[in-house]
Amino acid sequence: MAQERKKKTGVLPPDGGWGWMIVAGCFVVTVCTRAVTRCISIFFVEFQMHFARDYSGTAWIHSLVDCMTMLCAPLGSLIGNHLSCRVAVILGGFLASIGLVLSSFATSLEYLYLTLGVLTGLGFALCYTPAIAMVGVYFCERKSLAYGIAMSGSGIGTFILAPVVQMLIEHYSWRGALLILGGLVSNLCVCGALLRPITLKEEEACPLPVDSECGYSAKPLVAVGPVDEKHLVANRQQRCLQSMQEYRFLLMPDFLVLAGSFLFLASGCSLPFVYLVPYALDVGVSHHHAAFLMSILGVIDIVGNITFGWLTDRRCLKKYRSICYMVSVGMEGLCCFLIPLLRTFALLVPFSVLYGYFDGAYVALIPVVTSDVVGTTYLSSALGVVYFLHAIPYLVSPPIGGWLVDTTGTYTATFFLSGFALISSALLLCTVTVIRHCQRIQRNRQSKKTTLEQCEAQQADFYTTKNKDLLIINKATS
């Protein structure tokens, strides 16, 4: 009875308690989705040699996984909002696992496009957004730290999985490695079971009648009485209005600028993960050392996740989260401009360290910066749109990078493309931030000038009135 009353009244974000289990579940989700996606680049040379295909044709596999994960992110939000986050993650885990198992029986690249690219990517999409959104529901004051820990799964997973996948390929071939990864990814179903629903207080939760199973609202849908046409029409109109209001944040100018920045970001951030290992092999680095570069990138990614998450939760830096995000993305771009000069394993290690650190930093800040712009109310839907915006760049940028390698015979143009896109992303946000700051200063100056003029006018009126009174008194006395 007490639990029912608690569900009806709602609670504040606990900022702990079962929230840490939600963080743990999201951590494993990022391991099984983002880390596994990164490790697909280790299969790149194996697929290319087995199916005798060029760089651009083989790159479509990684592109399709990333594209489907982001393209179907709104579908994950939709299922999470209207069924439950548990259902979305468990269903996604099942589809992703089946996709990897079926990929182990591939007879052509086209077969892998369908199973590894489309089916596994769809499964990852259904898991990724609902799990991330649940962390934002359970945390408020320590949101950046919680996201930093949760998103560090991609780094830890890459650190552990990169050498393990290389070892599995050597012992069981790429088919056996994909089969074992399918078993690993099935643990997403267990993570889905951890996503316990929470109902926030009305002022903290979404004021729209979204399914409370996902923890976004305490307001139920209007009950439909006897099934007649009027009630059905009213219910249909309410659902339509609800769907429109869920995406009202799309009209926010700040979100539109952020969305444009994400498009540039997505165009550049995936290329180093796809082509770092092939580039290392091309300059004479051994297979084990090339895979170890991915491990280094992954473990430093963890440091970036957690340290930037902790730092941006500090009171002195909380209002500068967007600036921290811009710095991390811009530094990634600079790293990409330098990589064509690095042609030995010893020189590629610092690249992996720096790129991994700033990659972890911005990944942890994406949900935080998005939440700062749209608020917790629209976070789930906004994250769906944000990751949807990554879809097309993720789809086309690796094949374009492969085409550049095929055309030029080197990886220089590919990494320059990545660096240009990342720096453009940071510069777009930086330019808008500077413009907003200048407009704010101008408004403040104008406000002060207006206030000063009003004070001077009031003083003039006061002295004019006083002089008139004195004249009247003088006339009266005379």
Secondary structure, 3 states (H helix, E strand, C coil): CHHHHHHHHCECCCCCCCHHHHHHHHHHHHHHHHHHHHHHHHHHHHHHHHHCCCHHHHHHHHHHHHHHHHHCHHHHHHHHHHCCHHHHHHHHHHHHHHHHHHHCCCCCHHHHHHHHHHHHHHHHHHHHHHHHHHHHHHCCCCHHHHHHHHHCHHHHHHHHHHHHHHHHHHHHHHHHHHHHHHHHHCCHHHHHHHCCCCCECCCCCCCCCCCHHHCCCCCCCCCCCCCCHHHHHHHHHHHHHHHHHHCHHHHCHHHHHHHHHHHHHHHHHHHHHHHHHHHHHHCCCCHHHHHHHHHHHHHHHHHHHHHHHHHCCCCCCHHHHHHHHHHHHHHHHHHHHHHHHCCCHHHHHHHHHHHHHHHHHHHHHHHHHHHHHHCHHHHHHHHHHHHHHCHHHHHHHHHHHHHHHHHHCCCHHHHHHHHHHHHHHHHHHHHHHHHHHHHHHHHHHHHHHHHHHHHHHHHHHHHHHHHHHHHHHHHHHC
